Amino acid sequence: MQDDSIRDMFEEIKDALEELVGGIEEAVDEAVMGSFPESFVEGWEQFMADHTFVKKDGTVVQGWPVTRVLSPDKKKQLNCYGGLKVDGRTLIVQTRISSWEPLYTFEMEEAAVEALKKISEAMKRGDSFIEL
């Protein structure tokens, strides 16, 4: 009887460990497979931003510049990867492919929207820096 209980207990421990190891493997796989392609793309885009190429037909190929944004209180400066959004009164900037960071929380939502428009226009012009 006691041998059966010990055997059952070891089986439960074994199952729990297998489940834990499987979860760890899945988390590591997700982290590596999620970040490697992102890092590759970002590296390629940085390379393209730093270089200009002229094709045989005369077409100029160059990367899109990254716009740096300084918050109104001058406490935070972020690289804007391309995305901007307003969540309530907070202006949020896309700093990497899948990374968003709050830049500043304004007193009114309208001010956050106006700041978003200002940054968007600077990005369209190709400005490398904008101060809110």
N, C-alpha and C positions, 0 to 999 in steps of 0.2 A: 504494500500500500504506500509506504513512505517513498519507495523508489519511484512509483508512478507520479507522486506529487512533485518530487524533485525533477523528474524528467519533464513534466508539464511546465514547471517553472522555467527550466532552461529553454524549452521550446518557445515560451512567451518572450523571454529575454532575447533569444535569437531572432524572432520575428520583429521585435521592436528595433533591434539593431539594424536589421536588413532594411526596415522602413526608413530609419534615420539616415543610413548610408545612401539609400536611393534618393532621399530628399536633398542631401548634400551634393550628390553628383548632379542632380537636376539644376540646383542653384548655381553651381560652378559652370556647368555647360551654358546655362542661360546668360550668365555674366560675361563669359568669354565670347560666346557667339554673338551677343548683343553689342559688346563694346568694340570688338575687332573691326567689323565692317564700318562702324561709325568712325573709328579712328582713321581707318584707311581713307574714307571719303573726305574727312576733314583735312587730312594731310594732303590729299590730292588737290582739294580746293585751295589750300594755302599755297601750294606750289603754283597753281594756275594764277592766283592773285598776284604772285610775285614775278611772273613772267609773261611776256607777250610773244606770240608766235604769228608769223605771216605765212599764209598758205601760198602755194604756187600761183593761184589765181589772184593774189593780192589781198585776199580777205584777212583781216586782222582778228586773231583769236586771243582774248585775254579774260581773265577771271573777273568776277564781280567783287569790288572792294568791300571789306567789312567796315561797318560804321561803328565807331565807339561812341557811347552815349554817357554823358555826365549828368547825374541827378541834380534836381534843383537845389538841394541842400549841400551839394558838392561832397557828399560822403560816399558816393558809390559811382564807379564807372564800369560799364559792361560793354563787351563786344556784342553787337546785335547780329546774330546769324541770319536774320531775315524775318523772323516772326515777331509780332507785337500783339498784345491783347490787353484789354482792360477788364479787370474783375472787381466790380464795385468801384472803389476809388483808387485801386492799385493798378499801376502800369506794370505789366509783366513783359520781360524781354526774353526771346529765344536766344540762348547763349551758345548752344550746340544743337546737333541734330535732334536729340530727344531730351534737351535740358532747358527748362524755363526758370527764370529767376525774377523775383520782384525787384523793380528798380526804385520805385517811390510810391508812397501812398499820399494822394492829394486830399485837400479838404473837401472837394466836390468832384463827383464823377465827371462832370463836364470838363474840368481842368485836366483830368487824366486822358480824356478823349482828345482834347486839343494837343496835348503833349505827344500822343500817339501819331496824330496827323503831322505834327512838326517833324518827328523822327522819320516818318514815312516819306515825306517830301525830301528830306536830306538824303535818304537812301536812294531815292529816284535820281537825284542829282549826282550821286556817287561821292558824296562828302565822306571823308574818312573820320570826321569828328563832329559831334554836335553837343552843345551845352544847353540844357533846359533852364 
